[in-house]
Amino acid sequence: MNVLVINAGSSSLKYQLIDTDTDTLYAKGVCERIGGAGSLIEHKQIIKGIKVKKESPMKDHAEAMRLVVEYLVDPEVGCIKSMDEIQAIGHRVVHGGAYFSQSILLNDDVLAKLDKCRDFAPLHTIAHLMGIKGCLETMPGKPQALVFDTAFHQTMAPEAYVYALPYEMYEKYGIRRYGAHGTSHRYVSAEMAKILGKPVEETKIVTCHIGNGSSISAVKGGKVMDTSMGFTPLAGVEMGTRCGDIDPAIVPYMMEKENLTPAQVNDLMNKKSGFLGVSGFSSDSRDLESAIADGPSNPNYERAKLAVDILKHNIKKFIGAYTAVMNGLDAVVFTAGIGENNPHLRELVCEDMEFFGIKFDKAANDAAPHVSENTKISADDSKVAVYVLPTNEELVIAKDTAALVAEL
């Protein structure tokens, strides 16, 4: 089944066309600056290896979708002859609140419930709604499915997701741990279970999705027991511009000392913290690694090193905590932009972890700086397997969509 996977942002729309019968990626691309000046499309036809980048006016997501279809069916840069060859559309949705614990086909009731999730992820949810509307206008007869980043984490027990606030805060406002990156955690934990060669029900895996946004999950028996992100994606480990876990009393303290509004302190924690806040010069892991490689002669060395050491320390703590939660550990997985491409961070995390059964293979890790396939970075006699697994959230979305449509 040919499934068009859509990941809509406030002014962008990423897409992939995937044949779920063969797992073949036919085309991928992104529409950027939708609704603004200089809007453009970047399109790649995978089979022919053709790339196109062109400015094209797009006033809204509906126009972006029409442009996507136009490129997909184009005789020169396309990969299908007509829109009829697209059997379904799958949408990546960041937050499903307490309404959605699994992927679901779109209907009026689902759309109404998704609209109620605006409070949990306002920018993301509004963008998703615009993407869905664009698809409805462009391809009204196509079945559409929603695949939620939060769904995989719905297996957590109440003691893992309920905060120790007055219980009515949970009842009235849905304040609880939801997690994020669930589609990625789901994919790599399933891949790791296959590698382990034992029944999924017997596996204990810590998955580390480390990128500009990062989260760590404890996956026991194929189900999430705990995850580092919380009510919002601000919680957990240090990230590119997000602070991760802090003492909540710091928030009113900063507001009082710096005379900040709620919006300003929220902006500080989400956009001015993390790598950027600690290092003082960049939110990009590559910039920090470059400064560290230069050594003390680089004026940014000390704080770049501190920023990376904080993340290392955070990840180690979560691996230890989640090993305790699962009463054991079979494997640790690194994935996403930094997890897949930063061997230095992986080494920092995995060294001095023998107590947890981790015996690191530095040579294997150093030989795989840019991973395109599953790579083992633990020693053969390590009790715990450590792997770098490229994530593939789009394939999960396409597979879920195809399975739901097949039941119609």
C-alpha positions as CSV (number, residue, x, y, z in Angstrom):
1,M,0.0,0.0,0.0
2,N,1.3,3.4,-0.9
3,V,1.0,5.7,2.1
4,L,1.8,9.4,2.1
5,V,3.2,10.3,5.5
6,I,2.7,13.9,6.6
7,N,4.5,15.8,9.4
8,A,3.0,19.3,9.5
9,G,4.7,22.2,11.4
10,S,3.4,25.7,11.8
11,S,5.0,26.9,8.6
12,S,6.3,23.7,7.2
13,L,5.1,20.3,5.8
14,K,7.4,17.3,5.6
15,Y,6.3,14.3,3.5
16,Q,7.4,10.8,2.5
17,L,5.7,8.4,0.1
18,I,6.2,4.8,1.3
19,D,5.2,1.4,-0.1
20,T,4.3,-0.5,3.1
21,D,4.3,-3.9,1.3
22,T,8.1,-3.6,0.5
23,D,9.1,-0.8,2.9
24,T,10.3,1.2,-0.1
25,L,10.7,4.9,0.2
26,Y,9.8,6.5,-3.2
27,A,10.0,10.2,-2.4
28,K,10.5,12.6,0.4
29,G,10.6,16.4,0.8
30,V,9.6,19.4,2.7
31,C,7.6,22.6,2.1
32,E,9.0,25.5,4.1
33,R,7.9,29.0,5.0
34,I,4.3,28.3,4.2
35,G,2.2,31.4,4.4
36,G,5.2,33.7,4.2
37,A,7.7,35.2,1.8
38,G,10.1,33.0,0.0
39,S,8.2,29.7,0.5
40,L,9.9,26.8,-1.2
41,I,9.7,23.1,-1.7
42,E,12.6,20.6,-1.6
43,H,11.7,17.3,-3.2
44,K,13.7,14.2,-3.7
45,Q,12.8,11.2,-5.9
46,I,14.6,8.4,-4.2
47,I,14.7,5.7,-7.0
48,K,16.0,8.1,-9.7
49,G,18.1,10.1,-7.2
50,I,16.6,13.4,-8.4
51,K,16.6,16.4,-6.2
52,V,14.6,19.6,-6.7
53,K,14.6,22.9,-4.7
54,K,12.3,25.6,-5.9
55,E,10.6,28.7,-4.6
56,S,6.8,28.4,-4.9
57,P,4.1,30.5,-3.3
58,M,2.1,28.6,-0.7
59,K,-0.4,30.7,1.3
60,D,-1.5,27.7,3.5
61,H,-1.1,24.0,4.0
62,A,-3.8,23.1,1.4
63,E,-1.7,24.8,-1.2
64,A,1.4,23.0,0.1
65,M,-0.4,19.7,-0.2
66,R,-1.4,20.5,-3.8
67,L,2.2,21.2,-4.6
68,V,3.4,18.0,-3.0
69,V,0.9,16.0,-5.1
70,E,2.0,17.9,-8.2
71,Y,5.6,16.9,-7.6
72,L,4.8,13.3,-6.8
73,V,2.9,12.8,-10.1
74,D,5.3,14.9,-12.2
75,P,6.6,12.9,-15.2
76,E,10.2,13.9,-14.6
77,V,10.7,14.2,-10.8
78,G,7.7,12.2,-9.6
79,C,7.3,8.6,-8.7
80,I,3.6,7.8,-9.4
81,K,1.3,8.4,-12.4
82,S,-1.7,9.8,-10.6
83,M,-3.1,10.6,-7.2
84,D,-5.0,7.3,-7.4
85,E,-1.8,5.5,-6.5
86,I,-1.8,7.1,-3.0
87,Q,-4.0,4.8,-1.0
88,A,-3.9,6.5,2.4
89,I,-2.4,9.3,4.4
90,G,-0.7,9.0,7.7
91,H,-0.1,12.0,10.0
92,R,2.5,12.3,12.7
93,V,0.8,13.9,15.7
94,V,2.9,15.1,18.7
95,H,0.3,15.0,21.5
96,G,-2.8,12.9,21.9
97,G,-3.5,13.9,25.5
98,A,-5.5,11.3,27.4
99,Y,-7.8,10.7,24.4
100,F,-5.6,8.5,22.3
101,S,-3.6,5.5,23.3
102,Q,-3.1,4.1,19.8
103,S,-3.1,5.1,16.2
104,I,-6.6,5.8,14.8
105,L,-8.4,6.6,11.6
106,L,-9.6,10.2,11.2
107,N,-13.3,11.0,11.6
108,D,-15.3,14.0,12.9
109,D,-15.1,12.7,16.5
110,V,-11.3,12.1,16.3
111,L,-10.8,15.6,14.8
112,A,-12.9,17.2,17.7
113,K,-10.8,15.4,20.3
114,L,-7.6,16.4,18.6
115,D,-8.7,20.0,18.8
116,K,-9.0,19.6,22.6
117,C,-5.3,18.7,22.7
118,R,-4.3,22.2,21.8
119,D,-3.5,23.1,25.4
120,F,-0.9,20.3,25.7
121,A,1.1,21.2,22.5
122,P,-0.5,24.4,21.1
123,L,2.0,25.1,18.3
124,H,2.2,21.4,17.2
125,T,-1.5,20.7,17.4
126,I,-2.5,23.8,15.4
127,A,0.0,22.8,12.8
128,H,-1.3,19.2,12.7
129,L,-4.9,20.5,12.3
130,M,-3.7,22.6,9.4
131,G,-2.0,19.7,7.7
132,I,-5.1,17.5,8.1
133,K,-7.3,20.3,6.7
134,G,-4.9,20.6,3.7
135,C,-5.1,16.9,3.0
136,L,-8.9,16.9,3.3
137,E,-9.1,19.8,0.8
138,T,-6.6,18.2,-1.6
139,M,-7.5,14.5,-1.3
140,P,-11.0,14.4,0.2
141,G,-11.6,10.8,-0.6
142,K,-8.4,9.3,0.9
143,P,-8.5,7.6,4.3
144,Q,-6.3,9.4,6.9
145,A,-4.8,8.0,10.1
146,L,-3.3,9.8,13.1
147,V,-0.2,8.3,14.7
148,F,0.6,9.9,18.1
149,D,4.0,10.4,19.7
150,T,2.4,10.0,23.1
151,A,0.6,6.8,22.4
152,F,3.4,4.3,23.0
153,H,3.8,5.7,26.5
154,Q,0.2,5.1,27.5
155,T,1.3,1.7,29.0
156,M,2.9,3.5,32.0
157,A,1.4,2.7,35.4
158,P,-0.2,5.5,37.5
159,E,2.8,5.7,39.8
160,A,4.9,6.6,36.8
161,Y,2.6,9.2,35.2
162,V,0.7,10.8,38.1
163,Y,2.5,13.8,39.6
164,A,2.4,14.3,43.4
165,L,0.3,17.4,43.0
166,P,-3.3,17.7,44.4
167,Y,-5.1,14.9,42.5
168,E,-7.7,17.3,41.2
169,M,-5.0,18.9,39.0
170,Y,-4.9,15.6,37.1
171,E,-8.7,15.2,37.1
172,K,-9.5,18.7,36.1
173,Y,-6.7,19.6,33.7
174,G,-5.1,16.3,32.7
175,I,-1.7,17.3,34.3
176,R,0.3,14.1,34.1
177,R,3.4,12.6,32.4
178,Y,2.7,12.0,28.7
179,G,6.2,11.6,27.2
180,A,7.2,12.2,23.6
181,H,9.1,10.6,20.7
182,G,7.0,7.5,21.3
183,T,7.0,6.5,17.7
184,S,10.8,6.5,17.7
185,H,11.1,4.6,21.0
186,R,8.6,2.1,19.7
187,Y,10.5,1.5,16.5
188,V,14.0,1.1,18.0
189,S,12.9,-1.0,20.9
190,A,11.2,-3.4,18.6
191,E,14.3,-3.5,16.4
192,M,16.5,-4.1,19.4
193,A,14.2,-7.0,20.6
194,K,14.7,-8.7,17.2
195,I,18.5,-8.3,17.6
196,L,18.4,-9.8,21.1
197,G,16.7,-12.9,19.6
198,K,14.4,-13.5,22.5
199,P,10.6,-13.0,23.0
200,V,9.7,-9.4,23.3
201,E,7.9,-10.1,26.5
202,E,11.3,-11.1,28.1
203,T,13.2,-7.9,27.1
204,K,14.4,-5.0,29.2
205,I,15.6,-2.1,27.0
206,V,16.5,1.5,27.7
207,T,16.0,3.6,24.5
208,C,17.9,6.9,24.3
209,H,16.4,9.2,21.6
210,I,19.0,12.0,21.7
211,G,18.7,15.0,19.4
212,N,17.8,18.7,19.6
213,G,15.0,17.3,21.7
214,S,15.8,14.2,23.7
215,S,14.0,11.6,25.7
216,I,14.8,8.3,27.4
217,S,12.4,5.4,27.9
218,A,12.3,2.2,29.9
219,V,10.7,-0.5,27.7
220,K,10.0,-3.8,29.4
221,G,8.3,-6.6,27.5
222,G,7.7,-4.2,24.6
223,K,5.8,-1.7,26.9
224,V,6.9,1.6,28.3
225,M,7.3,1.6,32.1
226,D,8.6,5.1,32.4
227,T,9.9,7.9,30.1
228,S,11.9,11.1,30.8
229,M,9.7,13.7,29.1
230,G,6.7,14.7,31.1
231,F,3.5,16.9,30.8
232,T,5.4,18.7,28.0
233,P,8.6,18.0,26.1
234,L,10.5,20.3,28.4
235,A,11.2,17.6,31.1
236,G,14.0,15.1,31.3
237,V,17.5,15.5,30.1
238,E,19.3,18.6,28.9
239,M,18.5,19.4,25.2
240,G,19.6,21.8,22.5
241,T,17.7,24.8,24.0
242,R,15.6,23.1,26.7
243,C,16.7,22.8,30.3
244,G,15.2,19.4,31.2
245,D,14.5,18.6,34.8
246,I,15.0,21.4,37.3
247,D,13.8,22.2,40.8
248,P,10.3,23.7,40.1
249,A,10.9,26.3,42.8
250,I,13.5,27.8,40.4
251,V,10.7,29.1,38.2
252,P,9.0,31.5,40.6
253,Y,12.5,32.5,41.9
254,M,13.7,33.5,38.4
255,M,10.4,35.3,37.8
256,E,10.9,37.3,40.9
257,K,14.6,38.1,40.5
258,E,14.4,38.9,36.7
259,N,10.8,40.3,36.7
260,L,9.7,37.7,34.2
261,T,6.2,37.0,33.0
262,P,5.0,33.3,32.7
263,A,5.5,33.6,28.9
264,Q,9.0,34.9,29.3
265,V,10.2,32.3,31.8
266,N,8.6,29.6,29.6
267,D,10.6,31.0,26.7
268,L,13.8,31.0,28.7
269,M,13.5,27.4,29.7
270,N,12.4,26.2,26.2
271,K,14.5,28.4,23.9
272,K,17.4,29.8,25.8
273,S,18.6,27.0,28.0
274,G,20.2,23.5,27.4
275,F,23.3,23.5,25.3
276,L,22.7,27.1,24.3
277,G,22.2,28.4,27.8
278,V,25.2,26.5,29.3
279,S,27.7,26.9,26.5
280,G,26.7,30.5,25.8
281,F,27.3,30.2,22.1
282,S,25.4,27.3,20.4
283,S,22.6,24.8,20.7
284,D,24.2,22.5,18.1
285,S,26.0,19.5,19.4
286,R,28.4,19.6,16.5
287,D,29.6,23.1,17.5
288,L,30.1,22.0,21.1
289,E,32.1,18.9,19.9
290,S,34.3,21.1,17.7
291,A,35.1,23.4,20.6
292,I,35.9,20.4,22.8
293,A,38.2,18.9,20.1
294,D,40.1,22.2,19.9
295,G,41.0,21.9,23.6
296,P,41.5,24.6,26.2
297,S,42.9,27.0,23.6
298,N,39.3,27.5,22.3
299,P,37.6,30.2,24.5
300,N,34.4,28.1,24.4
301,Y,36.0,24.9,25.5
302,E,35.2,24.9,29.2
303,R,31.5,25.6,28.9
304,A,31.1,23.4,25.8
305,K,32.6,20.6,27.8
306,L,30.3,21.4,30.8
307,A,27.2,21.3,28.5
308,V,28.1,17.9,27.1
309,D,29.1,16.6,30.6
310,I,25.7,17.6,31.9
311,L,23.9,15.6,29.2
312,K,26.2,12.6,29.8
313,H,25.4,12.8,33.5
314,N,21.7,13.0,32.8
315,I,21.7,10.0,30.5
316,K,23.7,7.9,32.9
317,K,21.3,8.6,35.7
318,F,18.3,7.6,33.6
319,I,19.9,4.4,32.5
320,G,20.6,3.5,36.1
321,A,17.1,4.5,37.3
322,Y,15.4,2.6,34.5
323,T,17.5,-0.5,35.2
324,A,16.1,-0.4,38.7
325,V,12.6,0.2,37.5
326,M,12.8,-2.8,35.1
327,N,14.8,-5.0,37.6
328,G,17.4,-5.6,34.9
329,L,18.8,-4.5,31.6
330,D,19.3,-6.4,28.3
331,A,20.2,-3.5,26.0
332,V,20.8,0.2,25.7
333,V,19.9,1.9,22.3
334,F,21.1,5.2,21.0
335,T,19.1,6.9,18.2
336,A,18.1,10.2,16.6
337,G,20.4,13.0,15.4
338,I,22.9,13.1,18.2
339,G,22.5,9.5,19.4
340,E,23.3,8.3,15.9
341,N,26.0,10.7,15.0
342,N,28.0,11.6,18.1
343,P,30.4,8.8,19.1
344,H,32.1,11.0,21.8
345,L,28.8,11.4,23.7
346,R,28.1,7.7,23.4
347,E,31.5,6.9,24.8
348,L,31.1,9.3,27.7
349,V,27.7,7.7,28.6
350,C,28.9,4.1,28.4
351,E,32.3,4.3,30.1
352,D,32.4,3.4,33.8
353,M,29.2,1.4,33.5
354,E,30.5,-2.0,34.2
355,F,28.4,-2.4,37.3
356,F,25.4,-2.4,35.0
357,G,26.9,-5.0,32.8
358,I,28.0,-2.6,30.0
359,K,31.4,-3.3,28.5
360,F,32.0,-0.7,25.8
361,D,33.8,-1.3,22.5
362,K,35.5,2.0,21.7
363,A,36.9,0.8,18.4
364,A,33.4,-0.2,17.1
365,N,32.0,3.1,18.4
366,D,34.7,5.2,16.7
367,A,34.2,3.3,13.5
368,A,30.6,4.3,13.3
369,P,30.4,8.1,13.5
370,H,27.5,8.3,11.0
371,V,25.3,5.3,11.3
372,S,23.1,4.2,8.4
373,E,22.4,0.7,9.7
374,N,22.2,-1.1,13.1
375,T,25.6,-1.0,14.8
376,K,26.8,-2.8,17.9
377,I,29.1,-0.7,20.1
378,S,29.4,-3.1,23.1
379,A,32.0,-5.8,23.5
380,D,31.1,-9.4,22.6
381,D,31.4,-10.4,26.2
382,S,29.3,-7.5,27.5
383,K,26.3,-8.7,29.6
384,V,24.3,-5.7,28.2
385,A,24.1,-5.1,24.5
386,V,24.6,-1.5,23.4
387,Y,23.5,-0.5,19.9
388,V,23.2,2.5,17.6
389,L,19.9,2.1,15.7
390,P,18.8,4.6,13.1
391,T,15.2,5.5,13.9
392,N,12.4,5.4,11.3
393,E,9.3,7.0,12.6
394,E,7.9,7.5,9.1
395,L,7.9,3.8,8.5
396,V,6.0,3.2,11.7
397,I,3.4,5.8,10.7
398,A,3.0,4.3,7.3
399,K,2.7,0.7,8.7
400,D,0.1,1.8,11.2
401,T,-1.9,3.7,8.6
402,A,-1.8,0.7,6.2
403,A,-3.0,-1.7,9.0
404,L,-5.9,0.6,9.9
405,V,-7.0,1.1,6.3
406,A,-6.8,-2.7,5.6
407,E,-9.5,-3.2,8.3
408,L,-12.0,-0.9,6.5
